[in-house]
Amino acid sequence: MTAPPVITVPTRTAPGALPLLGHAHRLARDPLPFITSLRRHGSVVRIRIGPTAAYVVTDPDLTRRVLVTEAAHYAKGGKIIDALRVFFGDGLATVADGDTHLRNRRLMQPMFNKAHIATRGSAMIDRVRSMVGAWRENERRDVFGDMNDLTLAAFLVALFGTDLPEHPRTEFTALMPAIMKGTIRQTVLPPWATRLPLPANRAHAARVAQLRDLVDQAIDHHRTSLPSAPPHDADTGPACPHAPSAQGGLFAALLTADRPLTRRHLQDEAITLLTGAIETTGTTLAWTLYEISRHPDVEQRLRTELADACGNRPLHYTDLEKLPYARQVLQEAIRKYGPAWMVTRTATRDVELGGHRIPEGADVVWSPYLHQHDPSRFPAPDVFDPDRWAPRRPPAARGSFLAFGDGRRKCIGENFAWAELQIILAAILQRWPRIELVSRDPRPQAVVTVKPDTISMRYGHRDAATAAVDGHPLSPRESPGSAGD
């Protein structure tokens, strides 16, 4: 019996294209309204980036076909991946599908299992608590900058150990915002424009070269400081044979592998891991604090849960599993704000997707932001509602949560991201019984992630009667006038 013929649905082209630029001006000027508007034009919509056509998938069920069930027909590639390769190189997030990707993923996977991450738990908590504790009370602070600093510091401790010099850490923080801005510029502009000897293009290339030099310094320092034997870790008990030491880090697994990576590949993987850890995690935390400041009921539940888990002592890594509501809050922030808003694949042959014909070599675009604002999957998508993720809620919308991707190219660092997010959020709430937004409400900006354009806060005590635990105020349960009383 022969298969029925595939019915081809006409693929609409989004309105508003300009000669030569296509829809690049919309992607640069108002990307989030533009990408979400495409849903009303069909399940697959054609856009043009310069003269080149790309196909945006607006139905999350079709996106899962691209990422999971028919992934062989959609290779890692497209304009955004090409732009990221300029400074990621062939890191795990950008390397082409095939033997190299499989080998490197298998090599790196043990670094990111829960037991291995736990060996870095105490070091991460200590670093974050010391930084949060150094903030001055009632000082106006840039939240997005602070969150990027915290996530970078925590991840550097996890990746390279506790003895990494200050210079690479501070230089990396200074470089990343400009590099990410340059990357999205290269993504949305026509290819010919990114190859011109313009000041912006030359500056981007110089920053990428500087980034690689800094990563090289960190790798060399880490290689020379690797211990000869793994120690005992207080959080996890005796370490496994390849577990990082108290001074060492997760990156030791790559430096000591039976089939070690080349120097270039070590650079690529370090840059990929660091960029993913900073940009996405820092953005999520900034939006989370903003939403907490707007929802006193959410803040009270968070503080009560944290007090129940920790009592009057600082957070331990093993406490994270006792903070399910904190994870719901973080997941809702990720849903509402992305963090990624555009991801691309390349069709490896002529394919049919939801009745639409996509030609070989075409870019296929999917957007976690678009899917996670689909009102048919998430009612009132602009409302911040952590209880969407409560166990009692029906799981119908969970398949549309694609912030970490899916399938064989799903983000390898998801477990680490959840741990880092919870550690930093808990450290801030434990240290500061009061958080207060002191800037106007931020507006979302689509760079590589969906970041706030501006957000400032003050942190303080509810009154002068707070006691201290290890030099820090007690948890909300022990602080007079707190939400946990």
Order of alpha helices (4+ residues) and beta strands (2+ residues): alpha-alpha-beta-beta-alpha-beta-alpha-alpha-alpha-alpha-beta-alpha-alpha-alpha-alpha-beta-beta-alpha-alpha-alpha-alpha-beta-beta-beta-beta-alpha-alpha-beta-beta-beta-beta-beta-beta
